[in-house]
Amino acid sequence: MKLKLLLTLAMVVTFATNALAAPIIIKFSHVVAQNTPKGQAADYFKKLAEERTKGRVKVEVYPNSQLYKDKEEMEALQLGAVQMLAPALSKFAPLGVKEFEVFDLPFLFDSYQELHKVTQGPVGAKLLKKLEPKGILGLAYWDNGFKVMSANKPLKAVADFRGQKMRIQSSKVLDSEMRSMGAIPQVMAFSEVYQALQTGVVNGTENPPSNLYTQKMHEVQKYVTLSDHGYLGYAVIVNKKFWQGLPADIRTALESAMKDATKFANDVAKKDNDEALAGVKKSGKSQLVTLTAQEKAAWKKAMDKAHKDNMGRIGADIVKEAYAATGYKP
């Protein structure tokens, strides 16, 4: 009887301890607004992760650079100050993985279908593997969308870019892209762009419409050119040591949540960008500019220089694999 009582007591104590155990915290930091495709997908992942782990995991989402700016967040992840990020793909080159700049090559993708042949195919998987020596695991690619150009003058002909100070992300490819058009590239943190446009520190920028609209950049830019010249996407990444230290069942539940959050992110990206363009048009603050086929061909011809100049930097093998997947012809 005494032994039975002790066993029962032990079971009660174990149950109580488990019930009171603090949840595993995942701090998920990102630099864009909550109502962007990435912001919505991060919140959706939080919901699924907490449901599927039955509360054993709590995901704390910090949007809009609340914790870290662009340049700070990668170091924070490697140090374990945050556990999850979804940085733009161009952010991996400063980390030493220059191959990710293949996604910055202008006019490489004509559609989401072509894009997903890369992100969801062997090239995308190969790139994520290259992050592991940096203490980072790549879980998924999330779309944002194809980029438009904005400025206080209409950007139609290549000559219209001459002398324009254009904000870019930190990317040698994007630097080459702007210089090929005669513009002056300016690297700047995303959180600082609105004020820089407002004060004239920079003249224009490139962004998917959802980023442009949610950050109200259209309010300080008179023209938006519907160029679809480049792609902006994200890789959802985690601290490798943290992820590998999770219980196997927790990791499985989180991988399932990430798979569904990725489908959600990619489905919502195009819809949100279409709605953002409609919002820009309705605001009356920016005029939408459409390129003719000839104007777009002239942009592509000029920007091909960014492909040639960066082939060696990115890696000819990766670039050629991407060309093969998308059918791009320089």
C-alpha positions as CSV (number, residue, x, y, z in Angstrom):
1,M,0.0,0.0,0.0
2,K,2.8,2.4,0.9
3,L,4.6,1.7,-2.4
4,K,1.4,2.2,-4.3
5,L,0.8,5.5,-2.5
6,L,4.3,6.7,-3.3
7,L,3.9,5.8,-7.0
8,T,0.6,7.6,-7.2
9,L,2.1,10.6,-5.5
10,A,5.1,10.6,-7.9
11,M,2.7,10.5,-10.9
12,V,0.7,13.4,-9.5
13,V,3.9,15.5,-8.9
14,T,5.1,14.6,-12.4
15,F,1.8,15.6,-14.0
16,A,1.7,18.9,-12.0
17,T,5.3,19.7,-13.0
18,N,4.6,19.1,-16.6
19,A,1.4,21.2,-16.4
20,L,3.3,24.1,-14.8
21,A,6.4,23.8,-17.1
22,A,7.1,27.0,-18.9
23,P,6.5,26.9,-22.6
24,I,9.4,27.0,-25.1
25,I,9.7,30.6,-26.3
26,I,10.4,31.4,-30.0
27,K,11.2,35.0,-30.6
28,F,10.4,35.7,-34.3
29,S,11.7,39.1,-35.4
30,H,11.1,40.9,-38.7
31,V,11.4,44.4,-40.1
32,V,8.1,44.9,-42.1
33,A,4.6,45.8,-41.0
34,Q,2.2,43.3,-39.6
35,N,-0.2,43.6,-42.5
36,T,2.4,42.7,-45.2
37,P,2.5,39.1,-46.6
38,K,5.5,38.3,-44.3
39,G,3.8,39.9,-41.3
40,Q,0.6,38.0,-41.8
41,A,2.5,34.7,-42.4
42,A,4.5,35.2,-39.2
43,D,1.3,35.6,-37.2
44,Y,-0.3,32.6,-39.0
45,F,2.8,30.5,-38.1
46,K,2.5,31.6,-34.5
47,K,-1.2,30.5,-34.4
48,L,-0.5,27.1,-35.9
49,A,2.7,26.5,-33.9
50,E,0.9,27.2,-30.6
51,E,-2.1,25.1,-31.5
52,R,-0.2,22.1,-32.8
53,T,2.2,22.0,-29.8
54,K,-0.8,22.4,-27.5
55,G,0.8,25.4,-25.8
56,R,4.2,23.8,-25.2
57,V,5.6,26.5,-27.6
58,K,4.9,30.2,-27.5
59,V,5.9,32.3,-30.5
60,E,6.5,36.0,-29.8
61,V,6.4,37.9,-33.1
62,Y,8.1,41.3,-33.2
63,P,7.3,43.2,-36.5
64,N,8.4,46.5,-37.9
65,S,12.0,46.4,-36.5
66,Q,10.7,46.5,-32.9
67,L,13.7,44.5,-31.8
68,Y,16.4,44.8,-34.5
69,K,17.0,46.6,-37.8
70,D,18.1,44.8,-41.0
71,K,21.8,44.7,-40.2
72,E,21.4,43.7,-36.5
73,E,18.9,40.8,-36.7
74,M,21.2,38.2,-38.3
75,E,23.8,38.6,-35.5
76,A,21.1,38.5,-32.9
77,L,19.9,35.1,-34.4
78,Q,23.4,33.7,-34.4
79,L,23.9,34.8,-30.8
80,G,20.6,33.3,-29.8
81,A,18.9,36.6,-28.8
82,V,16.1,35.6,-31.2
83,Q,15.3,32.2,-32.5
84,M,13.6,32.9,-35.8
85,L,13.9,35.4,-38.6
86,A,12.6,35.8,-42.2
87,P,15.2,38.1,-43.8
88,A,15.2,39.2,-47.4
89,L,17.3,36.8,-49.5
90,S,19.9,39.5,-50.2
91,K,20.8,39.6,-46.5
92,F,22.8,36.4,-46.8
93,A,25.6,37.7,-49.0
94,P,27.1,39.9,-46.2
95,L,27.0,36.7,-44.1
96,G,29.4,35.1,-46.7
97,V,26.8,33.2,-48.7
98,K,26.9,35.2,-51.9
99,E,25.0,32.6,-53.9
100,F,21.7,33.9,-52.5
101,E,22.2,37.1,-54.6
102,V,21.0,35.0,-57.6
103,F,17.5,36.0,-56.5
104,D,18.4,39.7,-57.0
105,L,19.3,39.3,-60.7
106,P,16.9,41.5,-62.6
107,F,14.2,40.0,-64.9
108,L,15.3,36.5,-64.0
109,F,11.7,35.5,-63.2
110,D,8.7,36.2,-65.4
111,S,6.2,34.6,-63.1
112,Y,5.6,32.9,-59.7
113,Q,5.6,29.6,-61.5
114,E,9.2,30.2,-62.8
115,L,10.2,31.5,-59.4
116,H,8.9,28.4,-57.6
117,K,11.0,26.1,-59.8
118,V,14.0,27.7,-58.1
119,T,12.7,28.2,-54.5
120,Q,10.9,24.8,-54.3
121,G,13.5,22.9,-56.4
122,P,17.1,21.7,-56.1
123,V,18.7,25.2,-56.4
124,G,16.6,26.5,-53.4
125,A,17.5,23.4,-51.3
126,K,21.2,23.7,-52.1
127,L,21.3,27.4,-51.1
128,L,19.6,26.7,-47.7
129,K,22.2,24.0,-47.0
130,K,25.0,26.6,-47.3
131,L,23.7,28.4,-44.2
132,E,24.3,25.5,-41.8
133,P,28.1,26.2,-41.3
134,K,27.0,29.7,-40.1
135,G,24.9,28.2,-37.3
136,I,21.6,28.7,-39.2
137,L,19.0,26.3,-40.5
138,G,16.8,27.4,-43.4
139,L,13.2,26.2,-43.1
140,A,11.3,27.7,-46.0
141,Y,11.1,30.4,-48.7
142,W,8.3,33.0,-48.4
143,D,7.3,35.1,-51.3
144,N,6.8,38.8,-51.1
145,G,6.5,39.7,-54.7
146,F,7.8,41.4,-57.8
147,K,9.2,44.9,-57.4
148,V,8.1,48.2,-58.8
149,M,10.2,51.4,-59.0
150,S,9.1,54.7,-57.4
151,A,10.4,58.2,-57.7
152,N,9.3,61.8,-57.9
153,K,9.7,61.7,-61.7
154,P,8.2,59.1,-64.1
155,L,10.8,56.3,-64.7
156,K,10.1,55.0,-68.2
157,A,13.2,55.3,-70.3
158,V,16.6,54.1,-69.1
159,A,17.8,57.7,-69.3
160,D,15.2,58.7,-66.7
161,F,17.3,57.0,-64.0
162,R,20.4,59.1,-64.6
163,G,21.6,60.8,-61.4
164,Q,18.7,59.5,-59.3
165,K,19.7,58.4,-55.8
166,M,17.9,55.1,-55.4
167,R,17.6,53.2,-52.1
168,I,18.5,49.5,-52.3
169,Q,19.1,46.6,-49.9
170,S,22.7,45.7,-49.3
171,S,23.4,43.7,-52.4
172,K,26.2,43.9,-55.0
173,V,23.7,42.8,-57.7
174,L,21.2,45.5,-56.8
175,D,24.1,48.0,-56.8
176,S,25.0,46.8,-60.3
177,E,21.4,46.9,-61.4
178,M,21.0,50.6,-60.5
179,R,24.3,51.6,-61.9
180,S,23.5,49.9,-65.2
181,M,20.5,52.3,-65.4
182,G,22.7,55.3,-64.6
183,A,21.3,55.7,-61.0
184,I,23.2,56.2,-57.8
185,P,22.5,53.3,-55.4
186,Q,22.1,54.0,-51.7
187,V,22.1,51.2,-49.2
188,M,19.8,51.9,-46.3
189,A,17.8,50.1,-43.6
190,F,14.2,49.5,-44.5
191,S,13.0,51.3,-41.4
192,E,14.7,54.5,-42.5
193,V,13.4,54.6,-46.1
194,Y,10.2,56.6,-45.6
195,Q,12.0,59.5,-43.9
196,A,14.8,59.4,-46.4
197,L,12.3,59.7,-49.3
198,Q,10.4,62.5,-47.4
199,T,13.5,64.6,-46.9
200,G,15.1,63.9,-50.3
201,V,18.1,62.0,-48.9
202,V,17.2,59.5,-51.6
203,N,15.0,60.1,-54.7
204,G,13.4,56.8,-55.1
205,T,13.4,53.1,-54.3
206,E,12.3,49.6,-55.5
207,N,9.9,47.5,-53.5
208,P,7.0,45.1,-53.9
209,P,3.8,47.1,-53.8
210,S,2.8,45.7,-50.4
211,N,6.0,47.1,-48.8
212,L,5.6,50.4,-50.6
213,Y,2.0,50.8,-49.5
214,T,2.1,49.6,-45.9
215,Q,5.1,51.9,-45.2
216,K,3.3,54.8,-46.9
217,M,6.1,55.5,-49.3
218,H,3.6,56.3,-52.0
219,E,2.7,59.4,-50.0
220,V,6.2,60.8,-50.6
221,Q,6.7,59.5,-54.1
222,K,4.8,61.0,-57.1
223,Y,5.3,58.1,-59.5
224,V,5.3,54.3,-59.3
225,T,6.5,52.3,-62.3
226,L,5.0,48.9,-62.7
227,S,8.2,47.2,-63.9
228,D,8.2,43.8,-62.2
229,H,11.9,43.9,-62.8
230,G,13.0,42.0,-59.8
231,Y,11.9,39.7,-57.0
232,L,11.8,40.2,-53.2
233,G,11.5,37.1,-51.1
234,Y,12.5,35.8,-47.7
235,A,14.1,32.7,-46.2
236,V,12.6,31.7,-42.8
237,I,15.6,30.7,-40.7
238,V,16.3,29.5,-37.2
239,N,19.2,29.3,-34.8
240,K,20.6,25.8,-35.6
241,K,21.6,24.9,-32.0
242,F,18.2,26.0,-30.7
243,W,16.3,24.0,-33.4
244,Q,18.3,20.8,-33.0
245,G,17.8,21.0,-29.2
246,L,14.0,20.9,-29.4
247,P,12.2,17.6,-28.6
248,A,11.6,15.7,-31.7
249,D,7.8,15.8,-31.4
250,I,7.9,19.6,-31.0
251,R,10.1,20.0,-34.0
252,T,7.8,17.8,-36.1
253,A,4.8,20.0,-35.1
254,L,6.7,23.2,-35.9
255,E,7.8,21.8,-39.3
256,S,4.1,21.1,-40.1
257,A,3.1,24.6,-39.0
258,M,5.8,26.1,-41.2
259,K,4.7,24.1,-44.2
260,D,1.2,25.4,-43.9
261,A,2.4,29.0,-43.1
262,T,4.5,28.9,-46.2
263,K,1.6,28.0,-48.4
264,F,-0.4,30.8,-46.7
265,A,2.5,33.3,-47.3
266,N,2.8,32.5,-51.0
267,D,-1.0,32.5,-51.6
268,V,-1.4,35.9,-49.9
269,A,1.6,37.6,-51.5
270,K,0.0,38.2,-54.9
271,K,-3.4,39.1,-53.5
272,D,-1.8,41.7,-51.1
273,N,0.3,43.2,-53.8
274,D,-2.6,43.6,-56.1
275,E,-4.6,45.2,-53.3
276,A,-1.7,47.5,-52.4
277,L,-1.5,48.8,-56.0
278,A,-5.2,49.4,-55.9
279,G,-4.7,51.3,-52.7
280,V,-1.9,53.4,-54.2
281,K,-4.1,54.3,-57.2
282,K,-7.0,55.2,-55.0
283,S,-4.9,57.4,-52.7
284,G,-4.2,59.7,-55.7
285,K,-0.8,60.5,-54.2
286,S,1.2,58.5,-56.7
287,Q,0.6,58.1,-60.4
288,L,1.0,54.5,-61.7
289,V,3.3,54.3,-64.8
290,T,3.1,51.3,-67.2
291,L,6.0,50.4,-69.4
292,T,5.5,49.6,-73.1
293,A,7.0,46.3,-74.4
294,Q,9.8,48.3,-76.0
295,E,10.6,50.3,-72.8
296,K,10.7,47.1,-70.8
297,A,13.0,45.4,-73.3
298,A,15.4,48.5,-73.0
299,W,15.4,48.1,-69.2
300,K,16.2,44.4,-69.5
301,K,19.0,45.0,-72.0
302,A,20.6,47.6,-69.8
303,M,20.2,45.5,-66.6
304,D,21.8,42.4,-68.3
305,K,25.0,44.1,-67.3
306,A,24.2,43.2,-63.6
307,H,24.1,39.5,-64.7
308,K,27.4,39.7,-66.5
309,D,29.1,41.7,-63.7
310,N,28.0,39.3,-60.9
311,M,28.2,35.9,-62.6
312,G,31.6,35.2,-60.9
313,R,30.6,36.6,-57.6
314,I,27.4,34.6,-57.2
315,G,28.8,31.5,-58.8
316,A,28.4,30.5,-62.5
317,D,27.0,27.1,-61.6
318,I,24.2,28.5,-59.4
319,V,23.3,31.2,-62.0
320,K,23.3,28.7,-64.8
321,E,21.1,26.3,-62.8
322,A,18.7,29.1,-62.2
323,Y,18.7,30.1,-65.9
324,A,17.9,26.4,-66.8
325,A,15.0,26.3,-64.3
326,T,13.4,29.6,-65.5
327,G,14.4,29.6,-69.1
328,Y,16.1,32.9,-68.8
329,K,18.3,33.9,-71.8
330,P,20.8,36.8,-71.3
